Amino acid sequence: MKSTMSVNLDTEVLLRLISQLQIRGGAQDLSSAINSAIELWMREQAKLSKGSDPASVRGYQWKTLFLPEGTELRSWSYGEYNYARVIGDEIIHKGKAVSPNQFAQSFARSTRNAWEDVRVRRPDDKQFKQASLLRQELAKQQAQPQTAVAAAPAALSESAILALLAALQVQTQAHAAAPATATPRNPSPGEGWDLPERRKFRYRLEDVAY
């Protein structure tokens, strides 16, 4: 039998979790949702290098597309490739910080759409991919219905994890504190309630006590 523990939970977090479960439908078990969220968080943490902190990850935010540090950008122009790289929070090309649009236009004799012209290879990617396709994939992922577990942030803070863990405790205490609802008494008179009392086989206490 598995052991369990209780921790404190922010009321607002609990209400948001319950609301999210109701929106997503399906199983409404808070305990299962919390356990799955923690498992998801631990799997994400295992992917990070030792000592790294998701909150301190650096990179360039290109509209909705995030390019982490180390991402390479490539553009084709007049028979050769041109490259730029994300260093810190900037895209660096030939020693200068540029935007994706500036990088795409720097070799062109006509106006170019950076989303269509620039290819991107992030640190975990095996090959370059058109930036517009990456943006479309991201939009599809955000539009797809997700389970209540997946709705939890991939990289949760310690306080958020403790908050989720305590959701079950708060819900349990709330149910335990709620008074049991008794069946209301029916005051309607029953059949024969106004008939004369029969005492043929009944005795009053005062008749037999002395």
Backbone as JSON, one array per atom type, in Angstrom:
{
  "sequence": "MKSTMSVNLDTEVLLRLISQLQIRGGAQDLSSAINSAIELWMREQAKLSKGSDPASVRGYQWKTLFLPEGTELRSWSYGEYNYARVIGDEIIHKGKAVSPNQFAQSFARSTRNAWEDVRVRRPDDKQFKQASLLRQELAKQQAQPQTAVAAAPAALSESAILALLAALQVQTQAHAAAPATATPRNPSPGEGWDLPERRKFRYRLEDVAY",
  "N": [[0.84, -1.2, 0.0], [0.59, 2.19, -0.87], [2.08, 5.02, 0.68], [0.95, 8.26, 1.8], [1.11, 11.89, 1.92], [0.51, 15.1, 3.42], [0.32, 18.52, 2.46], [0.39, 22.15, 2.6], [-1.81, 24.17, 0.63], [-2.35, 26.79, -1.68], [-5.39, 28.51, -1.8], [-6.35, 29.71, -4.13], [-4.91, 28.37, -6.13], [-5.9, 25.78, -5.87], [-8.62, 26.18, -6.58], [-8.3, 26.97, -9.23], [-7.22, 24.64, -10.3], [-9.31, 22.77, -9.92], [-11.25, 24.01, -11.5], [-10.02, 23.8, -14.0], [-10.01, 21.03, -14.37], [-12.74, 20.57, -14.57], [-13.3, 21.92, -16.93], [-11.82, 20.48, -18.82], [-12.96, 17.99, -18.62], [-13.67, 14.42, -18.25], [-11.88, 12.26, -15.98], [-12.15, 13.3, -12.61], [-10.39, 13.22, -10.54], [-8.46, 14.64, -8.17], [-6.12, 13.81, -6.9], [-4.86, 12.05, -8.73], [-4.4, 13.82, -10.85], [-2.61, 15.64, -9.68], [-0.43, 13.98, -9.01], [0.35, 13.15, -11.6], [1.08, 15.6, -12.7], [3.34, 16.21, -11.2], [5.02, 14.09, -11.91], [5.37, 14.73, -14.61], [6.75, 17.15, -14.36], [9.12, 16.28, -13.12], [10.19, 14.67, -15.13], [10.77, 16.6, -17.05], [12.7, 18.04, -15.66], [14.73, 16.17, -15.58], [15.72, 16.27, -18.12], [17.21, 18.53, -18.22], [20.45, 20.0, -18.03], [22.84, 19.43, -15.39], [22.55, 21.62, -12.69], [21.34, 23.61, -14.14], [18.81, 26.09, -14.6], [15.46, 26.45, -15.39], [14.28, 28.98, -15.3], [16.33, 30.67, -15.84], [17.13, 30.29, -18.42], [18.53, 31.36, -21.43], [17.99, 33.24, -24.45], [16.57, 34.15, -27.68], [13.56, 35.81, -28.22], [11.41, 35.41, -30.7], [8.76, 36.78, -31.84], [6.18, 34.57, -31.34], [7.85, 32.42, -31.27], [10.43, 30.86, -29.56], [13.91, 31.07, -29.45], [16.38, 29.3, -28.2], [19.56, 29.88, -26.52], [22.39, 29.24, -28.52], [21.11, 28.46, -30.78], [21.11, 28.15, -34.32], [20.88, 30.2, -37.22], [20.05, 30.23, -40.64], [20.48, 31.44, -43.92], [19.84, 31.5, -47.41], [21.55, 32.81, -50.11], [22.31, 33.99, -53.23], [23.78, 31.71, -54.12], [25.16, 30.8, -51.84], [25.35, 29.93, -48.34], [24.38, 31.83, -45.5], [25.11, 32.57, -42.15], [23.93, 32.94, -38.77], [23.93, 33.28, -35.21], [22.43, 32.51, -32.05], [23.38, 34.13, -29.25], [23.55, 34.44, -25.9], [21.01, 36.65, -25.26], [20.63, 37.56, -27.8], [20.68, 37.72, -31.42], [23.46, 37.08, -33.23], [25.36, 38.24, -35.88], [28.13, 38.29, -37.83], [29.49, 39.54, -35.76], [27.71, 41.48, -34.89], [24.64, 42.48, -33.31], [21.54, 41.46, -34.51], [18.17, 41.54, -35.85], [15.85, 38.9, -36.79], [14.68, 39.71, -39.21], [16.45, 41.69, -40.11], [18.69, 40.09, -40.51], [17.78, 38.45, -42.61], [17.4, 40.34, -44.64], [19.91, 41.34, -45.1], [21.42, 40.2, -47.16], [19.95, 40.33, -49.39], [18.63, 41.61, -52.48], [16.17, 42.41, -52.75], [13.0, 42.81, -51.03], [12.51, 40.6, -48.33], [10.75, 37.96, -46.67], [11.31, 37.16, -43.47], [10.35, 34.96, -42.03], [9.85, 33.09, -44.0], [12.25, 32.93, -45.32], [14.38, 32.4, -43.56], [16.07, 29.67, -42.07], [16.03, 27.5, -39.26], [17.92, 26.03, -36.65], [17.71, 24.6, -33.69], [19.36, 23.89, -30.51], [18.67, 21.19, -29.86], [17.72, 20.2, -32.23], [18.02, 18.18, -35.19], [18.32, 18.98, -37.77], [18.11, 21.82, -40.02], [15.2, 23.9, -40.11], [12.44, 25.47, -41.69], [11.52, 28.67, -40.52], [8.85, 29.56, -40.49], [7.43, 27.15, -40.54], [8.07, 26.06, -38.07], [6.79, 27.9, -36.47], [4.12, 27.44, -37.17], [3.79, 24.81, -36.26], [4.04, 25.22, -33.53], [1.79, 26.81, -33.05], [-0.26, 24.97, -33.62], [0.11, 23.1, -31.58], [-0.54, 24.62, -29.35], [-3.19, 25.07, -29.86], [-4.44, 22.63, -29.73], [-6.61, 20.49, -27.82], [-5.82, 19.8, -24.46], [-4.96, 17.49, -21.84], [-5.93, 17.62, -18.38], [-3.69, 17.2, -16.87], [-1.61, 17.77, -18.63], [-2.02, 20.4, -18.82], [-0.77, 21.57, -16.71], [2.1, 23.55, -15.93], [5.17, 22.89, -17.64], [7.63, 23.32, -16.44], [7.59, 23.62, -13.31], [7.61, 25.72, -10.47], [9.04, 25.3, -7.18], [7.26, 26.12, -5.21], [4.86, 26.0, -6.61], [4.62, 23.26, -7.08], [4.36, 22.3, -4.45], [1.98, 23.53, -3.91], [0.2, 22.23, -5.62], [0.37, 19.64, -4.61], [-0.88, 19.95, -2.18], [-3.5, 20.25, -2.82], [-5.16, 18.02, -2.73], [-5.28, 17.57, 0.01], [-6.66, 19.84, 0.98], [-9.12, 19.57, -0.29], [-9.98, 17.17, 0.82], [-10.17, 17.85, 3.55], [-12.18, 19.74, 3.37], [-14.39, 18.22, 2.63], [-14.56, 16.57, 4.85], [-15.17, 18.36, 6.87], [-17.67, 19.23, 6.22], [-20.99, 19.09, 7.35], [-22.97, 16.15, 7.82], [-25.77, 15.58, 5.82], [-28.94, 15.28, 6.94], [-31.9, 13.3, 6.31], [-34.75, 15.14, 5.58], [-37.51, 15.55, 7.85], [-40.76, 14.32, 7.32], [-43.54, 16.19, 7.64], [-46.19, 15.72, 7.02], [-49.45, 14.58, 7.85], [-50.22, 11.14, 8.49], [-52.19, 8.32, 7.28], [-55.19, 7.77, 9.11], [-54.52, 9.19, 11.36], [-56.18, 10.74, 12.95], [-57.96, 9.08, 14.27], [-59.8, 7.6, 17.05], [-57.9, 6.77, 19.97], [-56.89, 3.46, 20.59], [-56.9, 1.32, 23.35], [-56.95, -1.32, 24.02], [-55.06, -3.37, 24.28], [-53.08, -2.03, 25.5], [-51.24, -0.37, 28.07], [-51.03, 2.25, 30.4], [-48.2, 3.74, 32.02], [-48.68, 4.83, 34.53], [-50.92, 3.36, 35.27], [-50.12, 0.84, 35.99], [-48.07, 1.04, 37.7], [-48.5, 1.19, 40.42]],
  "CA": [[0.0, 0.0, 0.0], [1.39, 3.4, -0.97], [1.86, 6.02, 1.71], [0.64, 9.6, 1.3], [1.44, 12.97, 2.82], [-0.29, 16.32, 3.23], [1.02, 19.8, 2.49], [-0.51, 23.28, 2.45], [-2.09, 24.6, -0.74], [-3.01, 28.09, -1.88], [-6.79, 28.33, -2.19], [-6.51, 30.11, -5.53], [-4.37, 27.29, -6.97], [-6.86, 24.69, -5.82], [-9.8, 26.53, -7.36], [-7.91, 26.95, -10.65], [-7.06, 23.25, -10.69], [-10.65, 22.18, -10.02], [-11.89, 24.61, -12.67], [-9.41, 23.24, -15.2], [-10.5, 19.65, -14.5], [-14.13, 20.64, -15.03], [-13.29, 22.34, -18.33], [-11.27, 19.4, -19.65], [-13.82, 16.82, -18.57], [-13.0, 13.18, -17.92], [-11.71, 11.96, -14.57], [-12.08, 14.48, -11.77], [-9.61, 12.86, -9.37], [-7.4, 15.6, -7.92], [-4.9, 13.12, -6.54], [-4.23, 11.56, -9.95], [-3.93, 14.97, -11.61], [-1.43, 16.2, -9.01], [0.68, 13.03, -9.18], [0.79, 13.19, -12.99], [1.77, 16.88, -12.91], [4.68, 16.11, -10.6], [5.8, 13.2, -12.76], [5.73, 15.5, -15.8], [7.77, 18.13, -13.97], [10.38, 15.58, -12.87], [10.74, 14.24, -16.42], [11.35, 17.78, -17.67], [13.91, 18.38, -14.94], [15.76, 15.2, -15.93], [16.27, 16.63, -19.42], [18.08, 19.68, -18.08], [21.8, 19.72, -17.57], [23.0, 19.62, -13.96], [22.77, 22.99, -12.28], [20.62, 24.59, -14.96], [17.54, 26.57, -14.05], [14.59, 26.88, -16.49], [13.99, 30.41, -15.23], [17.5, 31.44, -16.28], [17.46, 29.93, -19.79], [18.67, 32.56, -22.25], [17.66, 33.04, -25.85], [15.92, 35.26, -28.39], [12.13, 35.61, -28.42], [11.0, 35.89, -32.03], [7.29, 36.73, -31.77], [5.78, 33.44, -30.5], [8.87, 31.37, -31.35], [11.6, 31.1, -28.72], [15.15, 30.5, -29.96], [17.31, 29.23, -27.07], [20.96, 30.18, -26.8], [23.02, 28.18, -29.28], [20.35, 28.24, -32.02], [21.72, 28.66, -35.55], [19.99, 30.67, -38.26], [20.71, 30.1, -41.95], [19.79, 32.05, -45.04], [20.46, 31.19, -48.7], [21.58, 34.01, -50.93], [23.26, 34.04, -54.35], [24.64, 30.54, -54.21], [25.87, 30.43, -50.62], [24.62, 30.06, -47.09], [24.81, 32.84, -44.53], [24.76, 32.06, -40.84], [23.9, 33.76, -37.57], [23.82, 32.41, -34.03], [21.88, 33.12, -30.84], [24.34, 34.18, -28.15], [22.86, 35.16, -24.82], [19.64, 37.0, -25.64], [20.69, 38.27, -29.07], [21.12, 37.03, -32.63], [24.72, 37.71, -33.62], [25.81, 37.97, -37.25], [29.36, 39.03, -38.1], [29.84, 40.34, -34.6], [26.7, 42.49, -34.59], [23.31, 41.99, -32.94], [20.56, 41.75, -35.55], [16.88, 40.88, -35.73], [15.7, 37.95, -37.89], [14.39, 40.43, -40.44], [17.7, 42.31, -40.55], [19.55, 39.02, -41.02], [17.27, 38.01, -43.91], [17.52, 41.41, -45.63], [21.3, 41.79, -45.27], [22.03, 39.65, -48.37], [18.97, 40.35, -50.47], [18.47, 42.82, -53.28], [14.73, 42.69, -52.71], [12.43, 42.58, -49.7], [12.3, 39.19, -48.01], [10.0, 37.6, -45.47], [12.24, 36.38, -42.65], [9.74, 33.69, -41.64], [9.97, 32.16, -45.12], [13.63, 32.88, -45.81], [15.34, 31.92, -42.56], [15.98, 28.31, -41.53], [16.45, 27.51, -37.86], [18.29, 24.75, -36.02], [17.9, 24.79, -32.26], [20.36, 22.95, -29.98], [18.21, 19.8, -29.86], [17.27, 19.83, -33.57], [19.01, 17.47, -35.99], [18.48, 19.65, -39.05], [17.48, 23.14, -40.13], [13.78, 23.88, -40.48], [11.93, 26.8, -42.01], [10.98, 29.32, -39.33], [7.39, 29.6, -40.57], [6.91, 25.82, -40.18], [8.19, 25.94, -36.61], [5.74, 28.74, -35.88], [2.86, 26.74, -37.39], [3.75, 23.66, -35.35], [3.79, 25.75, -32.18], [0.39, 27.25, -33.0], [-1.11, 23.78, -33.57], [0.24, 22.52, -30.25], [-1.28, 25.46, -28.41], [-4.62, 25.01, -30.18], [-4.97, 21.3, -29.46], [-7.08, 20.26, -26.45], [-4.86, 19.08, -23.65], [-5.51, 16.92, -20.62], [-5.73, 18.46, -17.2], [-2.31, 17.04, -16.44], [-0.74, 18.5, -19.54], [-2.2, 21.83, -18.65], [0.17, 22.05, -15.73], [3.33, 24.01, -16.54], [6.21, 21.87, -17.76], [8.68, 23.61, -15.48], [6.91, 24.22, -12.19], [8.45, 26.14, -9.36], [8.86, 24.48, -5.99], [6.03, 26.54, -4.53], [3.72, 25.51, -7.38], [4.52, 21.83, -6.83], [3.79, 22.14, -3.12], [0.58, 23.95, -3.97], [-0.57, 21.15, -6.25], [0.34, 18.51, -3.69], [-1.8, 20.22, -1.09], [-4.88, 20.33, -3.32], [-5.91, 16.87, -2.23], [-5.51, 17.76, 1.44], [-7.7, 20.85, 1.17], [-10.41, 19.01, -0.71], [-10.36, 16.16, 1.81], [-10.59, 18.54, 4.75], [-13.45, 20.41, 3.11], [-15.45, 17.2, 2.67], [-14.67, 16.07, 6.22], [-15.77, 19.39, 7.71], [-19.07, 19.46, 5.85], [-21.9, 18.26, 8.17], [-23.78, 15.18, 7.08], [-27.12, 16.08, 5.57], [-29.96, 14.31, 7.35], [-33.12, 13.29, 5.51], [-35.74, 15.99, 6.26], [-38.69, 14.88, 8.4], [-42.0, 14.59, 6.59], [-44.57, 16.57, 8.64], [-47.57, 15.47, 6.54], [-50.14, 13.56, 8.67], [-50.47, 9.89, 7.8], [-53.57, 7.81, 7.27], [-55.74, 7.35, 10.4], [-53.9, 9.89, 12.49], [-57.18, 11.38, 13.8], [-58.89, 8.1, 14.83], [-59.7, 7.47, 18.52], [-56.81, 5.88, 20.4], [-57.35, 2.18, 21.11], [-56.06, 0.9, 24.46], [-57.36, -2.66, 24.42], [-53.9, -4.17, 24.69], [-52.03, -1.11, 25.91], [-51.36, 0.1, 29.44], [-50.22, 3.4, 30.74], [-47.26, 3.45, 33.1], [-49.28, 5.17, 35.81], [-51.95, 2.39, 35.61], [-49.57, -0.41, 36.45], [-46.91, 1.27, 38.55], [-48.87, 1.03, 41.84]],
  "C": [[0.88, 1.25, 0.0], [1.05, 4.36, 0.16], [1.61, 7.37, 1.07], [1.05, 10.63, 2.32], [0.6, 14.19, 2.47], [0.6, 17.55, 3.32], [0.0, 20.91, 2.29], [-0.65, 23.69, 0.98], [-2.78, 25.96, -0.75], [-4.44, 27.85, -2.38], [-7.0, 28.65, -3.66], [-6.03, 29.02, -6.48], [-5.34, 26.13, -7.01], [-8.08, 24.97, -6.69], [-9.5, 26.5, -8.85], [-7.78, 25.52, -11.15], [-8.41, 22.57, -10.88], [-11.38, 22.7, -11.25], [-11.34, 24.01, -13.96], [-9.88, 21.8, -15.44], [-11.93, 19.64, -15.03], [-14.2, 21.01, -16.51], [-12.85, 21.2, -19.24], [-12.16, 18.17, -19.67], [-13.03, 15.59, -18.18], [-12.91, 13.01, -16.41], [-11.52, 13.25, -13.77], [-11.25, 14.22, -10.52], [-8.43, 13.81, -9.21], [-6.07, 14.91, -7.64], [-4.14, 12.63, -7.77], [-3.66, 12.71, -10.77], [-2.65, 15.55, -11.02], [-0.23, 15.28, -9.2], [1.23, 13.07, -10.6], [1.54, 14.48, -13.29], [3.18, 16.84, -12.35], [5.57, 15.2, -11.42], [6.27, 13.92, -14.01], [6.85, 16.48, -15.49], [9.12, 17.45, -13.76], [11.02, 15.08, -14.16], [11.4, 15.42, -17.13], [12.66, 18.17, -16.98], [15.06, 17.44, -15.3], [16.43, 15.53, -17.26], [17.26, 17.79, -19.33], [19.45, 19.26, -17.61], [21.9, 20.06, -16.1], [23.29, 21.09, -13.65], [22.03, 24.03, -13.09], [19.28, 24.91, -14.33], [16.67, 27.04, -15.19], [14.32, 28.38, -16.49], [15.14, 31.25, -15.76], [17.94, 31.08, -17.7], [17.48, 31.19, -20.65], [18.36, 32.22, -23.7], [16.96, 34.26, -26.42], [14.46, 34.91, -28.62], [11.71, 36.25, -29.73], [9.49, 35.73, -32.12], [6.89, 35.59, -30.83], [6.83, 32.34, -30.44], [10.08, 31.74, -30.5], [12.8, 30.35, -29.28], [16.16, 30.46, -28.81], [18.74, 29.52, -27.49], [21.62, 28.98, -27.48], [22.29, 27.87, -30.58], [21.1, 28.87, -33.2], [20.64, 29.09, -36.53], [20.74, 30.64, -39.59], [19.84, 30.72, -43.03], [20.56, 31.76, -46.33], [20.42, 32.43, -49.59], [22.7, 33.92, -51.97], [24.29, 32.91, -54.29], [25.41, 30.17, -52.96], [24.99, 30.65, -49.39], [25.24, 31.16, -46.23], [24.29, 32.4, -43.17], [24.77, 33.15, -39.77], [23.67, 32.81, -36.4], [23.25, 33.19, -32.85], [22.91, 32.99, -29.72], [23.73, 35.04, -27.05], [21.42, 35.39, -25.23], [19.59, 37.71, -26.99], [21.09, 37.34, -30.21], [22.35, 37.77, -33.14], [25.11, 37.26, -35.03], [26.99, 38.89, -37.56], [29.67, 40.01, -36.98], [28.84, 41.4, -34.21], [25.36, 41.84, -34.24], [22.31, 42.42, -34.0], [19.23, 41.08, -35.2], [16.78, 39.85, -36.86], [15.46, 38.65, -39.23], [15.66, 41.1, -40.99], [18.66, 41.27, -41.12], [19.1, 38.58, -42.41], [17.49, 39.06, -44.99], [18.97, 41.75, -45.95], [21.95, 41.27, -46.55], [21.11, 39.78, -49.58], [18.97, 41.69, -51.21], [17.0, 43.21, -53.38], [14.22, 42.37, -51.31], [12.15, 41.1, -49.49], [11.49, 39.05, -46.73], [10.89, 36.69, -44.64], [11.66, 35.03, -42.26], [9.88, 32.65, -42.75], [11.42, 31.95, -45.54], [14.59, 32.21, -44.84], [15.02, 30.49, -42.13], [16.59, 28.31, -40.15], [16.85, 26.1, -37.42], [18.61, 25.03, -34.55], [18.86, 23.73, -31.72], [19.95, 21.48, -30.03], [17.73, 19.32, -31.23], [18.4, 19.14, -34.34], [19.26, 18.17, -37.32], [17.79, 21.01, -39.03], [16.03, 22.99, -40.59], [13.31, 25.31, -40.7], [11.22, 27.4, -40.78], [9.45, 29.34, -39.33], [6.76, 28.26, -40.19], [6.98, 25.6, -38.68], [7.09, 26.74, -35.92], [4.38, 28.06, -36.03], [2.71, 25.55, -36.45], [3.44, 24.11, -33.93], [2.34, 26.17, -32.03], [-0.56, 26.06, -32.9], [-1.06, 23.15, -32.18], [-0.56, 23.31, -29.23], [-2.78, 25.38, -28.63], [-5.25, 23.67, -29.83], [-5.46, 21.2, -28.03], [-6.06, 19.44, -25.71], [-5.54, 18.55, -22.41], [-5.24, 17.84, -19.47], [-4.3, 18.38, -16.71], [-1.38, 17.84, -17.31], [-0.88, 19.99, -19.37], [-1.29, 22.4, -17.58], [1.44, 22.48, -16.4], [4.38, 22.94, -16.57], [7.31, 22.09, -16.74], [8.06, 24.36, -14.3], [7.91, 24.65, -11.12], [8.15, 25.26, -8.16], [7.57, 24.83, -5.28], [4.8, 26.04, -5.27], [3.52, 24.02, -7.16], [3.9, 21.57, -5.46], [2.32, 22.52, -3.11], [-0.29, 22.86, -4.57], [-0.7, 19.95, -5.32], [-0.71, 18.69, -2.6], [-3.25, 20.27, -1.53], [-5.73, 19.21, -2.75], [-6.24, 17.04, -0.76], [-6.65, 18.72, 1.69], [-9.07, 20.3, 0.82], [-10.91, 18.0, 0.31], [-10.87, 16.8, 3.08], [-11.95, 19.2, 4.57], [-14.62, 19.42, 3.18], [-15.66, 16.71, 4.09], [-15.38, 17.07, 7.12], [-17.25, 19.62, 7.41], [-19.99, 18.55, 6.67], [-22.73, 17.34, 7.3], [-25.21, 15.7, 6.97], [-28.14, 15.01, 5.92], [-31.19, 14.42, 6.46], [-34.19, 14.13, 6.22], [-36.98, 15.21, 6.68], [-39.92, 15.3, 7.62], [-43.1, 14.91, 7.59], [-46.0, 16.27, 8.21], [-48.22, 14.38, 7.39], [-50.42, 12.3, 7.86], [-51.91, 9.44, 7.91], [-53.97, 7.35, 8.66], [-55.2, 8.09, 11.6], [-54.92, 10.5, 13.47], [-58.19, 10.4, 14.38], [-58.74, 8.02, 16.34], [-58.63, 6.46, 18.9], [-57.4, 4.6, 20.98], [-56.38, 1.71, 22.2], [-56.41, -0.52, 24.92], [-56.21, -3.48, 24.94], [-52.75, -3.25, 25.1], [-52.29, -0.63, 27.33], [-50.48, 1.31, 29.64], [-49.35, 3.06, 31.93], [-47.89, 3.73, 34.47], [-50.36, 4.2, 36.23], [-51.36, 1.15, 36.25], [-48.43, -0.21, 37.45], [-47.24, 1.02, 40.01], [-49.97, 0.01, 41.98]]
}
